[in-house]
Amino acid sequence: MKLTDLPAFAPAHVTGVIDTHDGDLISNRLRELGFVDGEEIRVVGRGPIGADPLLIQIGFTRFALRRSEASRVLVEKAA
């Protein structure tokens, strides 16, 4: 599932980052920031208008991502 579809506070793990085109700079930057296979991730907040941006937590670090950026991240709910 895409990160944008993950319910708030549900634990999940990153399974990949989708490149929308060759040399996708945003996808590459997400990987550099730690959005890599196996990392635990959760949505901890959503913006007031259209749920944009999303507040994402990986470990002890939080990121605010636009929905268009978060939709590139694939996740799997933790059991």
All heavy atoms as a GROMACS GRO file, in nm:
protein
  603
    1MET      N    1   0.084  -0.118   0.000
    1MET     CA    2   0.000   0.000   0.000
    1MET      C    3   0.089   0.124   0.000
    1MET      O    4   0.204   0.118   0.041
    1MET     CB    5  -0.096  -0.002   0.119
    1MET     CG    6  -0.042   0.057   0.246
    1MET     SD    7  -0.156   0.079   0.385
    1MET     CE    8  -0.229  -0.077   0.400
    2LYS      N    9   0.032   0.234  -0.042
    2LYS     CA   10   0.106   0.360  -0.039
    2LYS      C   11   0.099   0.421   0.100
    2LYS      O   12   0.003   0.399   0.174
    2LYS     CB   13   0.047   0.458  -0.140
    2LYS     CG   14   0.069   0.415  -0.283
    2LYS     CD   15   0.013   0.517  -0.378
    2LYS     CE   16   0.038   0.472  -0.521
    2LYS     NZ   17  -0.012   0.569  -0.617
    3LEU      N   18   0.200   0.498   0.135
    3LEU     CA   19   0.206   0.563   0.265
    3LEU      C   20   0.084   0.652   0.288
    3LEU      O   21   0.035   0.664   0.399
    3LEU     CB   22   0.336   0.643   0.277
    3LEU     CG   23   0.361   0.716   0.407
    3LEU    CD1   24   0.357   0.622   0.526
    3LEU    CD2   25   0.495   0.788   0.401
    4THR      N   26   0.032   0.712   0.183
    4THR     CA   27  -0.085   0.800   0.196
    4THR      C   28  -0.210   0.723   0.239
    4THR      O   29  -0.304   0.782   0.290
    4THR     CB   30  -0.113   0.872   0.063
    4THR    OG1   31  -0.120   0.774  -0.041
    4THR    CG2   32  -0.006   0.974   0.032
    5ASP      N   33  -0.213   0.591   0.220
    5ASP     CA   34  -0.328   0.507   0.258
    5ASP      C   35  -0.316   0.450   0.399
    5ASP      O   36  -0.410   0.388   0.448
    5ASP     CB   37  -0.344   0.392   0.158
    5ASP     CG   38  -0.370   0.441   0.018
    5ASP    OD1   39  -0.434   0.547   0.002
    5ASP    OD2   40  -0.326   0.373  -0.078
    6LEU      N   41  -0.202   0.467   0.463
    6LEU     CA   42  -0.178   0.412   0.596
    6LEU      C   43  -0.257   0.490   0.701
    6LEU      O   44  -0.248   0.612   0.706
    6LEU     CB   45  -0.028   0.417   0.628
    6LEU     CG   46   0.018   0.349   0.757
    6LEU    CD1   47  -0.003   0.198   0.749
    6LEU    CD2   48   0.164   0.380   0.783
    7PRO      N   49  -0.334   0.420   0.786
    7PRO     CA   50  -0.408   0.491   0.892
    7PRO      C   51  -0.311   0.555   0.992
    7PRO      O   52  -0.199   0.507   1.011
    7PRO     CB   53  -0.488   0.380   0.961
    7PRO     CG   54  -0.488   0.265   0.865
    7PRO     CD   55  -0.364   0.277   0.784
    8ALA      N   56  -0.356   0.660   1.057
    8ALA     CA   57  -0.274   0.730   1.156
    8ALA      C   58  -0.233   0.635   1.269
    8ALA      O   59  -0.314   0.556   1.315
    8ALA     CB   60  -0.349   0.849   1.212
    9PHE      N   61  -0.108   0.645   1.308
    9PHE     CA   62  -0.047   0.572   1.419
    9PHE      C   63  -0.036   0.420   1.398
    9PHE      O   64   0.006   0.349   1.488
    9PHE     CB   65  -0.118   0.602   1.552
    9PHE     CG   66  -0.115   0.748   1.586
    9PHE    CD1   67  -0.226   0.828   1.568
    9PHE    CD2   68   0.001   0.806   1.634
    9PHE    CE1   69  -0.222   0.963   1.598
    9PHE    CE2   70   0.007   0.942   1.664
    9PHE     CZ   71  -0.106   1.020   1.646
   10ALA      N   72  -0.074   0.370   1.281
   10ALA     CA   73  -0.058   0.227   1.253
   10ALA      C   74   0.088   0.200   1.219
   10ALA      O   75   0.144   0.262   1.130
   10ALA     CB   76  -0.147   0.186   1.136
   11PRO      N   77   0.152   0.106   1.292
   11PRO     CA   78   0.292   0.076   1.261
   11PRO      C   79   0.302   0.003   1.128
   11PRO      O   80   0.217  -0.079   1.093
   11PRO     CB   81   0.335  -0.014   1.377
   11PRO     CG   82   0.210  -0.071   1.431
   11PRO     CD   83   0.101   0.028   1.403
   12ALA      N   84   0.406   0.035   1.053
   12ALA     CA   85   0.429  -0.026   0.923
   12ALA      C   86   0.578  -0.029   0.895
   12ALA      O   87   0.658   0.027   0.971
   12ALA     CB   88   0.356   0.052   0.814
   13HIS      N   89   0.615  -0.095   0.786
   13HIS     CA   90   0.754  -0.099   0.741
   13HIS      C   91   0.760  -0.056   0.595
   13HIS      O   92   0.671  -0.090   0.516
   13HIS     CB   93   0.812  -0.240   0.754
   13HIS     CG   94   0.828  -0.283   0.897
   13HIS    ND1   95   0.730  -0.350   0.964
   13HIS    CD2   96   0.928  -0.262   0.984
   13HIS    CE1   97   0.770  -0.372   1.088
   13HIS    NE2   98   0.891  -0.319   1.103
   14VAL      N   99   0.863   0.018   0.561
   14VAL     CA  100   0.884   0.061   0.423
   14VAL      C  101   0.922  -0.061   0.340
   14VAL      O  102   1.004  -0.142   0.381
   14VAL     CB  103   0.997   0.167   0.415
   14VAL    CG1  104   1.025   0.204   0.270
   14VAL    CG2  105   0.960   0.291   0.496
   15THR      N  106   0.859  -0.075   0.224
   15THR     CA  107   0.894  -0.183   0.132
   15THR      C  108   0.959  -0.131   0.004
   15THR      O  109   1.010  -0.209  -0.074
   15THR     CB  110   0.770  -0.268   0.095
   15THR    OG1  111   0.672  -0.185   0.034
   15THR    CG2  112   0.713  -0.337   0.218
   16GLY      N  113   0.957   0.000  -0.016
   16GLY     CA  114   1.022   0.057  -0.134
   16GLY      C  115   0.979   0.200  -0.159
   16GLY      O  116   0.887   0.251  -0.095
   17VAL      N  117   1.047   0.261  -0.254
   17VAL     CA  118   1.014   0.397  -0.299
   17VAL      C  119   1.003   0.392  -0.450
   17VAL      O  120   1.093   0.342  -0.519
   17VAL     CB  121   1.121   0.500  -0.256
   17VAL    CG1  122   1.088   0.638  -0.312
   17VAL    CG2  123   1.132   0.506  -0.104
   18ILE      N  124   0.892   0.441  -0.503
   18ILE     CA  125   0.865   0.437  -0.646
   18ILE      C  126   0.928   0.558  -0.714
   18ILE      O  127   0.913   0.671  -0.669
   18ILE     CB  128   0.713   0.442  -0.673
   18ILE    CG1  129   0.643   0.323  -0.609
   18ILE    CG2  130   0.684   0.447  -0.822
   18ILE    CD1  131   0.492   0.334  -0.610
   19ASP      N  132   0.998   0.534  -0.825
   19ASP     CA  133   1.047   0.642  -0.911
   19ASP      C  134   0.937   0.673  -1.011
   19ASP      O  135   0.891   0.584  -1.083
   19ASP     CB  136   1.173   0.600  -0.986
   19ASP     CG  137   1.293   0.586  -0.895
   19ASP    OD1  138   1.306   0.667  -0.802
   19ASP    OD2  139   1.374   0.494  -0.916
   20THR      N  140   0.891   0.798  -1.017
   20THR     CA  141   0.786   0.835  -1.112
   20THR      C  142   0.840   0.857  -1.253
   20THR      O  143   0.764   0.856  -1.348
   20THR     CB  144   0.710   0.961  -1.065
   20THR    OG1  145   0.802   1.068  -1.052
   20THR    CG2  146   0.640   0.935  -0.932
   21HIS      N  147   0.971   0.878  -1.264
   21HIS     CA  148   1.037   0.893  -1.393
   21HIS      C  149   1.187   0.869  -1.372
   21HIS      O  150   1.235   0.864  -1.259
   21HIS     CB  151   1.011   1.031  -1.454
   21HIS     CG  152   1.051   1.144  -1.366
   21HIS    ND1  153   0.970   1.193  -1.265
   21HIS    CD2  154   1.165   1.217  -1.358
   21HIS    CE1  155   1.032   1.292  -1.203
   21HIS    NE2  156   1.151   1.308  -1.257
   22ASP      N  157   1.262   0.855  -1.481
   22ASP     CA  158   1.407   0.833  -1.470
   22ASP      C  159   1.472   0.952  -1.401
   22ASP      O  160   1.441   1.067  -1.431
   22ASP     CB  161   1.470   0.816  -1.610
   22ASP     CG  162   1.432   0.683  -1.673
   22ASP    OD1  163   1.395   0.590  -1.598
   22ASP    OD2  164   1.440   0.673  -1.796
   23GLY      N  165   1.561   0.922  -1.305
   23GLY     CA  166   1.632   1.028  -1.234
   23GLY      C  167   1.542   1.108  -1.141
   23GLY      O  168   1.566   1.227  -1.120
   24ASP      N  169   1.439   1.047  -1.085
   24ASP     CA  170   1.344   1.114  -0.996
   24ASP      C  171   1.416   1.164  -0.871
   24ASP      O  172   1.454   1.087  -0.783
   24ASP     CB  173   1.233   1.017  -0.958
   24ASP     CG  174   1.120   1.081  -0.881
   24ASP    OD1  175   1.137   1.195  -0.834
   24ASP    OD2  176   1.014   1.018  -0.869
   25LEU      N  177   1.438   1.294  -0.863
   25LEU     CA  178   1.514   1.354  -0.754
   25LEU      C  179   1.443   1.342  -0.619
   25LEU      O  180   1.508   1.323  -0.516
   25LEU     CB  181   1.543   1.501  -0.784
   25LEU     CG  182   1.633   1.527  -0.905
   25LEU    CD1  183   1.647   1.678  -0.929
   25LEU    CD2  184   1.768   1.464  -0.886
   26ILE      N  185   1.312   1.351  -0.619
   26ILE     CA  186   1.238   1.341  -0.493
   26ILE      C  187   1.249   1.200  -0.436
   26ILE      O  188   1.275   1.182  -0.317
   26ILE     CB  189   1.091   1.383  -0.511
   26ILE    CG1  190   1.084   1.533  -0.543
   26ILE    CG2  191   1.008   1.350  -0.387
   26ILE    CD1  192   0.949   1.584  -0.582
   27SER      N  193   1.231   1.098  -0.519
   27SER     CA  194   1.244   0.960  -0.473
   27SER      C  195   1.385   0.932  -0.423
   27SER      O  196   1.403   0.866  -0.320
   27SER     CB  197   1.207   0.862  -0.585
   27SER     OG  198   1.069   0.874  -0.616
   28ASN      N  199   1.484   0.982  -0.493
   28ASN     CA  200   1.622   0.964  -0.449
   28ASN      C  201   1.646   1.031  -0.314
   28ASN      O  202   1.710   0.974  -0.225
   28ASN     CB  203   1.721   1.020  -0.552
   28ASN     CG  204   1.731   0.934  -0.675
   28ASN    OD1  205   1.701   0.815  -0.672
   28ASN    ND2  206   1.771   0.994  -0.786
   29ARG      N  207   1.592   1.150  -0.295
   29ARG     CA  208   1.608   1.221  -0.168
   29ARG      C  209   1.538   1.147  -0.054
   29ARG      O  210   1.591   1.140   0.057
   29ARG     CB  211   1.555   1.364  -0.181
   29ARG     CG  212   1.578   1.448  -0.059
   29ARG     CD  213   1.725   1.472  -0.035
   29ARG     NE  214   1.741   1.558   0.081
   29ARG     CZ  215   1.839   1.551   0.167
   29ARG    NH1  216   1.936   1.463   0.150
   29ARG    NH2  217   1.845   1.631   0.269
   30LEU      N  218   1.420   1.093  -0.080
   30LEU     CA  219   1.351   1.015   0.023
   30LEU      C  220   1.436   0.897   0.068
   30LEU      O  221   1.447   0.870   0.188
   30LEU     CB  222   1.215   0.966  -0.029
   30LEU     CG  223   1.107   1.073  -0.045
   30LEU    CD1  224   0.986   1.017  -0.120
   30LEU    CD2  225   1.066   1.130   0.089
   31ARG      N  226   1.500   0.828  -0.025
   31ARG     CA  227   1.588   0.716   0.011
   31ARG      C  228   1.706   0.765   0.094
   31ARG      O  229   1.745   0.702   0.191
   31ARG     CB  230   1.637   0.645  -0.115
   31ARG     CG  231   1.532   0.562  -0.182
   31ARG     CD  232   1.590   0.484  -0.302
   31ARG     NE  233   1.485   0.453  -0.394
   31ARG     CZ  234   1.454   0.524  -0.502
   31ARG    NH1  235   1.525   0.630  -0.536
   31ARG    NH2  236   1.354   0.488  -0.580
   32GLU      N  237   1.763   0.880   0.057
   32GLU     CA  238   1.876   0.936   0.132
   32GLU      C  239   1.835   0.973   0.275
   32GLU      O  240   1.916   0.965   0.367
   32GLU     CB  241   1.930   1.061   0.061
   32GLU     CG  242   2.002   1.032  -0.068
   32GLU     CD  243   2.036   1.158  -0.146
   32GLU    OE1  244   1.997   1.270  -0.102
   32GLU    OE2  245   2.102   1.146  -0.250
   33LEU      N  246   1.710   1.014   0.293
   33LEU     CA  247   1.661   1.054   0.425
   33LEU      C  248   1.627   0.935   0.514
   33LEU      O  249   1.599   0.952   0.632
   33LEU     CB  250   1.538   1.144   0.410
   33LEU     CG  251   1.565   1.284   0.356
   33LEU    CD1  252   1.434   1.355   0.326
   33LEU    CD2  253   1.648   1.364   0.455
   34GLY      N  254   1.626   0.814   0.458
   34GLY     CA  255   1.601   0.695   0.540
   34GLY      C  256   1.477   0.617   0.505
   34GLY      O  257   1.442   0.522   0.575
   35PHE      N  258   1.408   0.653   0.399
   35PHE     CA  259   1.291   0.577   0.355
   35PHE      C  260   1.341   0.458   0.273
   35PHE      O  261   1.334   0.456   0.150
   35PHE     CB  262   1.198   0.666   0.271
   35PHE     CG  263   1.130   0.773   0.351
   35PHE    CD1  264   1.197   0.891   0.382
   35PHE    CD2  265   1.001   0.757   0.395
   35PHE    CE1  266   1.136   0.991   0.456
   35PHE    CE2  267   0.938   0.857   0.469
   35PHE     CZ  268   1.005   0.974   0.499
   36VAL      N  269   1.393   0.357   0.344
   36VAL     CA  270   1.451   0.240   0.280
   36VAL      C  271   1.382   0.114   0.331
   36VAL      O  272   1.319   0.114   0.437
   36VAL     CB  273   1.604   0.231   0.304
   36VAL    CG1  274   1.675   0.346   0.237
   36VAL    CG2  275   1.636   0.229   0.452
   37ASP      N  276   1.397   0.005   0.257
   37ASP     CA  277   1.332  -0.123   0.291
   37ASP      C  278   1.356  -0.162   0.436
   37ASP      O  279   1.469  -0.157   0.484
   37ASP     CB  280   1.383  -0.234   0.199
   37ASP     CG  281   1.342  -0.215   0.054
   37ASP    OD1  282   1.264  -0.123   0.027
   37ASP    OD2  283   1.386  -0.293  -0.030
   38GLY      N  284   1.248  -0.198   0.504
   38GLY     CA  285   1.257  -0.250   0.640
   38GLY      C  286   1.245  -0.148   0.751
   38GLY      O  287   1.225  -0.184   0.866
   39GLU      N  288   1.256  -0.019   0.720
   39GLU     CA  289   1.248   0.084   0.825
   39GLU      C  290   1.105   0.093   0.879
   39GLU      O  291   1.009   0.093   0.803
   39GLU     CB  292   1.290   0.221   0.773
   39GLU     CG  293   1.439   0.236   0.756
   39GLU     CD  294   1.516   0.227   0.886
   39GLU    OE1  295   1.471   0.283   0.988
   39GLU    OE2  296   1.622   0.162   0.884
   40GLU      N  297   1.093   0.103   1.011
   40GLU     CA  298   0.962   0.120   1.072
   40GLU      C  299   0.915   0.263   1.050
   40GLU      O  300   0.993   0.358   1.061
   40GLU     CB  301   0.966   0.090   1.222
   40GLU     CG  302   0.830   0.089   1.284
   40GLU     CD  303   0.831   0.044   1.429
   40GLU    OE1  304   0.911  -0.045   1.463
   40GLU    OE2  305   0.750   0.100   1.505
   41ILE      N  306   0.787   0.278   1.018
   41ILE     CA  307   0.733   0.409   0.982
   41ILE      C  308   0.589   0.418   1.031
   41ILE      O  309   0.522   0.317   1.045
   41ILE     CB  310   0.741   0.428   0.828
   41ILE    CG1  311   0.709   0.570   0.785
   41ILE    CG2  312   0.653   0.327   0.756
   41ILE    CD1  313   0.740   0.598   0.639
   42ARG      N  314   0.545   0.540   1.060
   42ARG     CA  315   0.405   0.562   1.094
   42ARG      C  316   0.366   0.705   1.062
   42ARG      O  317   0.450   0.795   1.064
   42ARG     CB  318   0.374   0.526   1.239
   42ARG     CG  319   0.441   0.609   1.342
   42ARG     CD  320   0.410   0.564   1.485
   42ARG     NE  321   0.471   0.434   1.509
   42ARG     CZ  322   0.417   0.338   1.584
   42ARG    NH1  323   0.304   0.358   1.644
   42ARG    NH2  324   0.477   0.225   1.602
   43VAL      N  325   0.238   0.724   1.034
   43VAL     CA  326   0.182   0.857   1.012
   43VAL      C  327   0.137   0.908   1.148
   43VAL      O  328   0.056   0.843   1.214
   43VAL     CB  329   0.063   0.853   0.914
   43VAL    CG1  330  -0.001   0.990   0.901
   43VAL    CG2  331   0.106   0.799   0.779
   44VAL      N  332   0.191   1.021   1.193
   44VAL     CA  333   0.157   1.073   1.326
   44VAL      C  334   0.072   1.200   1.321
   44VAL      O  335   0.031   1.251   1.424
   44VAL     CB  336   0.283   1.096   1.413
   44VAL    CG1  337   0.350   0.963   1.443
   44VAL    CG2  338   0.380   1.191   1.348
   45GLY      N  339   0.045   1.250   1.201
   45GLY     CA  340  -0.040   1.368   1.189
   45GLY      C  341  -0.073   1.397   1.044
   45GLY      O  342  -0.004   1.352   0.952
   46ARG      N  343  -0.182   1.470   1.026
   46ARG     CA  344  -0.225   1.510   0.891
   46ARG      C  345  -0.264   1.657   0.895
   46ARG      O  346  -0.319   1.705   0.993
   46ARG     CB  347  -0.345   1.427   0.846
   46ARG     CG  348  -0.314   1.279   0.834
   46ARG     CD  349  -0.438   1.201   0.789
   46ARG     NE  350  -0.420   1.059   0.804
   46ARG     CZ  351  -0.363   0.980   0.712
   46ARG    NH1  352  -0.318   1.031   0.600
   46ARG    NH2  353  -0.350   0.851   0.732
   47GLY      N  354  -0.237   1.726   0.786
   47GLY     CA  355  -0.271   1.867   0.777
   47GLY      C  356  -0.421   1.889   0.779
   47GLY      O  357  -0.499   1.799   0.750
   48PRO      N  358  -0.465   2.012   0.808
   48PRO     CA  359  -0.607   2.041   0.823
   48PRO      C  360  -0.686   2.049   0.693
   48PRO      O  361  -0.805   2.029   0.692
   48PRO     CB  362  -0.608   2.176   0.894
   48PRO     CG  363  -0.481   2.240   0.852
   48PRO     CD  364  -0.382   2.127   0.838
   49ILE      N  365  -0.617   2.076   0.583
   49ILE     CA  366  -0.688   2.092   0.455
   49ILE      C  367  -0.646   1.981   0.360
   49ILE      O  368  -0.532   1.976   0.314
   49ILE     CB  369  -0.660   2.230   0.393
   49ILE    CG1  370  -0.705   2.338   0.488
   49ILE    CG2  371  -0.727   2.243   0.256
   49ILE    CD1  372  -0.673   2.478   0.446
   50GLY      N  373  -0.736   1.888   0.334
   50GLY     CA  374  -0.707   1.778   0.242
   50GLY      C  375  -0.602   1.682   0.296
   50GLY      O  376  -0.538   1.612   0.219
   51ALA      N  377  -0.580   1.681   0.427
   51ALA     CA  378  -0.480   1.594   0.491
   51ALA      C  379  -0.341   1.615   0.430
   51ALA      O  380  -0.265   1.521   0.414
   51ALA     CB  381  -0.523   1.448   0.483
   52ASP      N  382  -0.311   1.739   0.397
   52ASP     CA  383  -0.181   1.771   0.336
   52ASP      C  384  -0.119   1.884   0.416
   52ASP      O  385  -0.185   1.986   0.440
   52ASP     CB  386  -0.205   1.815   0.192
   52ASP     CG  387  -0.082   1.803   0.103
   52ASP    OD1  388   0.017   1.742   0.148
   52ASP    OD2  389  -0.085   1.855  -0.009
   53PRO      N  390   0.002   1.872   0.464
   53PRO     CA  391   0.095   1.760   0.448
   53PRO      C  392   0.071   1.650   0.552
   53PRO      O  393  -0.012   1.665   0.642
   53PRO     CB  394   0.231   1.825   0.473
   53PRO     CG  395   0.201   1.932   0.574
   53PRO     CD  396   0.063   1.982   0.537
   54LEU      N  397   0.146   1.540   0.536
   54LEU     CA  398   0.144   1.430   0.633
   54LEU      C  399   0.267   1.444   0.722
   54LEU      O  400   0.375   1.477   0.674
   54LEU     CB  401   0.151   1.295   0.562
   54LEU     CG  402   0.036   1.261   0.468
   54LEU    CD1  403   0.065   1.130   0.398
   54LEU    CD2  404  -0.094   1.252   0.544
   55LEU      N  405   0.250   1.418   0.850
   55LEU     CA  406   0.362   1.415   0.943
   55LEU      C  407   0.400   1.269   0.962
   55LEU      O  408   0.319   1.190   1.010
   55LEU     CB  409   0.326   1.480   1.077
   55LEU     CG  410   0.438   1.488   1.180
   55LEU    CD1  411   0.557   1.568   1.126
   55LEU    CD2  412   0.387   1.549   1.309
   56ILE      N  413   0.520   1.233   0.920
   56ILE     CA  414   0.569   1.096   0.918
   56ILE      C  415   0.680   1.080   1.020
   56ILE      O  416   0.765   1.168   1.033
   56ILE     CB  417   0.625   1.061   0.777
   56ILE    CG1  418   0.525   1.096   0.667
   56ILE    CG2  419   0.670   0.916   0.770
   56ILE    CD1  420   0.394   1.027   0.677
   57GLN      N  421   0.682   0.967   1.090
   57GLN     CA  422   0.790   0.938   1.185
   57GLN      C  423   0.862   0.811   1.144
   57GLN      O  424   0.800   0.708   1.121
   57GLN     CB  425   0.736   0.924   1.327
   57GLN     CG  426   0.847   0.903   1.428
   57GLN     CD  427   0.801   0.926   1.570
   57GLN    OE1  428   0.701   0.990   1.594
   57GLN    NE2  429   0.876   0.872   1.663
   58ILE      N  430   0.995   0.823   1.135
   58ILE     CA  431   1.084   0.708   1.114
   58ILE      C  432   1.182   0.713   1.229
   58ILE      O  433   1.260   0.808   1.241
   58ILE     CB  434   1.159   0.716   0.980
   58ILE    CG1  435   1.063   0.711   0.863
   58ILE    CG2  436   1.260   0.604   0.969
   58ILE    CD1  437   1.129   0.720   0.728
   59GLY      N  438   1.178   0.612   1.316
   59GLY     CA  439   1.262   0.615   1.435
   59GLY      C  440   1.224   0.734   1.522
   59GLY      O  441   1.108   0.750   1.557
   60PHE      N  442   1.321   0.820   1.555
   60PHE     CA  443   1.293   0.939   1.635
   60PHE      C  444   1.285   1.064   1.550
   60PHE      O  445   1.277   1.175   1.602
   60PHE     CB  446   1.401   0.956   1.742
   60PHE     CG  447   1.401   0.846   1.844
   60PHE    CD1  448   1.501   0.750   1.843
   60PHE    CD2  449   1.300   0.836   1.938
   60PHE    CE1  450   1.502   0.647   1.936
   60PHE    CE2  451   1.299   0.734   2.030
   60PHE     CZ  452   1.400   0.638   2.029
   61THR      N  453   1.287   1.048   1.418
   61THR     CA  454   1.288   1.162   1.326
   61THR      C  455   1.151   1.179   1.262
   61THR      O  456   1.088   1.081   1.222
   61THR     CB  457   1.393   1.141   1.215
   61THR    OG1  458   1.520   1.115   1.276
   61THR    CG2  459   1.403   1.262   1.126
   62ARG      N  460   1.106   1.303   1.252
   62ARG     CA  461   0.977   1.333   1.190
   62ARG      C  462   0.998   1.417   1.065
   62ARG      O  463   1.083   1.505   1.062
   62ARG     CB  464   0.886   1.406   1.287
   62ARG     CG  465   0.842   1.316   1.400
   62ARG     CD  466   0.742   1.382   1.489
   62ARG     NE  467   0.695   1.285   1.588
   62ARG     CZ  468   0.592   1.306   1.667
   62ARG    NH1  469   0.527   1.421   1.661
   62ARG    NH2  470   0.555   1.214   1.753
   63PHE      N  471   0.916   1.389   0.964
   63PHE     CA  472   0.922   1.460   0.837
   63PHE      C  473   0.781   1.504   0.800
   63PHE      O  474   0.686   1.430   0.821
   63PHE     CB  475   0.970   1.367   0.724
   63PHE     CG  476   1.109   1.314   0.742
   63PHE    CD1  477   1.129   1.190   0.801
   63PHE    CD2  478   1.219   1.386   0.701
   63PHE    CE1  479   1.256   1.139   0.819
   63PHE    CE2  480   1.346   1.336   0.718
   63PHE     CZ  481   1.365   1.213   0.776
   64ALA      N  482   0.769   1.622   0.743
   64ALA     CA  483   0.643   1.667   0.684
   64ALA      C  484   0.656   1.647   0.534
   64ALA      O  485   0.744   1.703   0.471
   64ALA     CB  486   0.617   1.813   0.716
   65LEU      N  487   0.570   1.561   0.479
   65LEU     CA  488   0.573   1.531   0.337
   65LEU      C  489   0.441   1.569   0.271
   65LEU      O  490   0.334   1.545   0.328
   65LEU     CB  491   0.595   1.381   0.314
   65LEU     CG  492   0.724   1.318   0.361
   65LEU    CD1  493   0.723   1.169   0.330
   65LEU    CD2  494   0.844   1.384   0.296
   66ARG      N  495   0.450   1.627   0.153
   66ARG     CA  496   0.330   1.649   0.074
   66ARG      C  497   0.274   1.513   0.036
   66ARG      O  498   0.347   1.416   0.025
   66ARG     CB  499   0.363   1.726  -0.054
   66ARG     CG  500   0.412   1.865  -0.031
   66ARG     CD  501   0.440   1.930  -0.168
   66ARG     NE  502   0.507   2.054  -0.149
   66ARG     CZ  503   0.637   2.076  -0.173
   66ARG    NH1  504   0.713   1.977  -0.219
   66ARG    NH2  505   0.691   2.193  -0.152
   67ARG      N  506   0.144   1.507   0.012
   67ARG     CA  507   0.082   1.379  -0.027
   67ARG      C  508   0.145   1.326  -0.156
   67ARG      O  509   0.161   1.206  -0.172
   67ARG     CB  510  -0.069   1.395  -0.042
   67ARG     CG  511  -0.138   1.420   0.092
   67ARG     CD  512  -0.289   1.426   0.076
   67ARG     NE  513  -0.346   1.300   0.036
   67ARG     CZ  514  -0.369   1.197   0.119
   67ARG    NH1  515  -0.338   1.206   0.246
   67ARG    NH2  516  -0.423   1.087   0.074
   68SER      N  517   0.182   1.415  -0.248
   68SER     CA  518   0.244   1.371  -0.373
   68SER      C  519   0.378   1.304  -0.348
   68SER      O  520   0.417   1.212  -0.420
   68SER     CB  521   0.260   1.489  -0.470
   68SER     OG  522   0.344   1.587  -0.414
   69GLU      N  523   0.451   1.349  -0.246
   69GLU     CA  524   0.579   1.287  -0.210
   69GLU      C  525   0.556   1.156  -0.134
   69GLU      O  526   0.620   1.056  -0.163
   69GLU     CB  527   0.661   1.383  -0.123
   69GLU     CG  528   0.698   1.511  -0.192
   69GLU     CD  529   0.743   1.621  -0.099
   69GLU    OE1  530   0.720   1.612   0.024
   69GLU    OE2  531   0.802   1.718  -0.150
   70ALA      N  532   0.463   1.157  -0.040
   70ALA     CA  533   0.435   1.038   0.041
   70ALA      C  534   0.378   0.925  -0.044
   70ALA      O  535   0.397   0.807  -0.012
   70ALA     CB  536   0.338   1.073   0.153
   71SER      N  537   0.311   0.956  -0.153
   71SER     CA  538   0.253   0.852  -0.238
   71SER      C  539   0.360   0.769  -0.309
   71SER      O  540   0.331   0.661  -0.360
   71SER     CB  541   0.157   0.912  -0.341
   71SER     OG  542   0.227   0.989  -0.436
   72ARG      N  543   0.484   0.816  -0.310
   72ARG     CA  544   0.594   0.740  -0.371
   72ARG      C  545   0.645   0.629  -0.278
   72ARG      O  546   0.713   0.540  -0.323
   72ARG     CB  547   0.710   0.834  -0.402
   72ARG     CG  548   0.684   0.931  -0.514
   72ARG     CD  549   0.805   1.025  -0.526
   72ARG     NE  550   0.808   1.094  -0.652
   72ARG     CZ  551   0.764   1.218  -0.670
   72ARG    NH1  552   0.711   1.283  -0.570
   72ARG    NH2  553   0.772   1.274  -0.789
   73VAL      N  554   0.612   0.637  -0.149
   73VAL     CA  555   0.663   0.542  -0.050
   73VAL      C  556   0.564   0.427  -0.034
   73VAL      O  557   0.446   0.448  -0.004
   73VAL     CB  558   0.686   0.611   0.086
   73VAL    CG1  559   0.739   0.511   0.188
   73VAL    CG2  560   0.780   0.729   0.072
   74LEU      N  561   0.612   0.304  -0.055
   74LEU     CA  562   0.531   0.184  -0.037
   74LEU      C  563   0.557   0.127   0.101
   74LEU      O  564   0.672   0.121   0.146
   74LEU     CB  565   0.566   0.080  -0.143
   74LEU     CG  566   0.542   0.123  -0.287
   74LEU    CD1  567   0.587   0.012  -0.382
   74LEU    CD2  568   0.396   0.156  -0.311
   75VAL      N  569   0.450   0.085   0.169
   75VAL     CA  570   0.461   0.032   0.306
   75VAL      C  571   0.379  -0.095   0.319
   75VAL      O  572   0.289  -0.122   0.240
   75VAL     CB  573   0.416   0.135   0.411
   75VAL    CG1  574   0.501   0.260   0.407
   75VAL    CG2  575   0.270   0.170   0.395
   76GLU      N  576   0.411  -0.169   0.425
   76GLU     CA  577   0.334  -0.288   0.463
   76GLU      C  578   0.305  -0.277   0.611
   76GLU      O  579   0.398  -0.252   0.691
   76GLU     CB  580   0.415  -0.413   0.433
   76GLU     CG  581   0.345  -0.542   0.462
   76GLU     CD  582   0.432  -0.659   0.422
   76GLU    OE1  583   0.436  -0.692   0.302
   76GLU    OE2  584   0.498  -0.716   0.512
   77LYS      N  585   0.179  -0.294   0.651
   77LYS     CA  586   0.143  -0.285   0.792
   77LYS      C  587   0.219  -0.391   0.872
   77LYS      O  588   0.233  -0.504   0.828
   77LYS     CB  589  -0.007  -0.306   0.812
   77LYS     CG  590  -0.091  -0.186   0.788
   77LYS     CD  591  -0.233  -0.215   0.830
   77LYS     CE  592  -0.321  -0.097   0.803
   77LYS     NZ  593  -0.458  -0.126   0.845
   78ALA      N  594   0.264  -0.350   0.989
   78ALA     CA  595   0.333  -0.443   1.079
   78ALA      C  596   0.229  -0.534   1.144
   78ALA      O  597   0.117  -0.492   1.171
   78ALA     CB  598   0.411  -0.367   1.186
   79ALA      N  599   0.267  -0.657   1.169
   79ALA     CA  600   0.174  -0.754   1.230
   79ALA      C  601   0.158  -0.732   1.377
   79ALA      O  602   0.232  -0.676   1.446
   79ALA     CB  603   0.224  -0.895   1.205
   0.00000   0.00000   0.00000
